[in-house]
């Protein structure tokens, strides 16, 4: 029978050996990207002039009342800490729709596009001022809109068409 070595020293040496190996292989070569290059490749763009979001991608968004979310998921292209608000119970007369940037310090012109259960769409404009809520009423603030039963999708974009957020509500 062979003698058994104490396991505690080996458990302590293994992480140190792994760290030394990683240091020699990763840090020793100068051919990899710099930390700044890595951050730039994975960090979201904070460019205030973000590109316009593909309208066909926005047209596919639909609010799922069971999940209280829109599908497919799209990441906001407009910098900021955006929040939306919409009724979570069935609406029979009007729905207050709200948007704000909790980090906002400037005025942002926004468009609310509402897609009805029959896939018809209506739009209205609003302005988010600093961190205050921009609020519109559906159907009152939307020309030629009416409220019927079913799920409604609300897509918020900047006045230039840059995607901000998606929300929705259910008409009774």
Number of C-alpha atoms within 10 A of each C-alpha: 3 4 5 6 8 8 8 8 9 10 10 10 10 11 11 11 11 10 10 11 12 12 12 10 9 11 11 10 9 8 8 11 9 10 9 8 10 11 11 11 10 8 8 12 13 11 10 10 12 15 13 14 18 11 11 8 11 18 14 10 20 24 22 17 18 6 8 12 16 20 13 12 11 14 11 18 23 23 19 16 13 16 15 19 15 17 16 12 12 14 18 12 13 15 22 16 20 22 26 22 22 14 13 17 13 12 12 17 15 22 22 25 20 24 21 23 17 10 11 9 17 18 17 15 18 18 19 21 16 16 17 17 18 20 20 18 14 20 17 15 17 18 11 10 16 13 19 16 13 15 20 24 26 28 23 25 24 22 15 14 19 22 27 25 22 27 26 27 24 24 20 13
